């Protein structure tokens, strides 16, 4: 059984990560207004949208971990979706490129390379966020499955 102190620690750590991502998104949007060319503005705003997406996942886990009782099922799915988002993006991109070029040409090696690119070393901040989502999903699943 996990105690109240462990839930508070997990909630505080998760909240700090989520709040950091949301603040990073705000800074990126403000910084995008000072960019001198449109590609830099677009990139900063796209990264801000990604930071808001993952920040919302982390902040939803804060609420789940600080509540008493079992976390809802959607919290586990939200963490898993956060971890699998780059893989799902790669599959959609692979299908789009295959349909745009030749529907009979679907080399699975290209898909495997793109998916592996998101999850392999060298580890960066993106990897920390992705594997953090996986850890949050596993922690929520464990809290959900443990005996009352």
Secondary structure, DSSP 8 states (H G I E B T S, - for coil): ---HHHHHHHHHHHHHHHHHHHHHHHHHHHHHTT-SSHHHHHHHHHHHHHHHHHHHHHHHHHHHHHSSS---HHHHHHHHHHHHHHHHHHHHHHHHHHHHH-TT---HHHHHHHHHHHHSSS--HHHHHHHHHHHHHHHHHHHHHS--
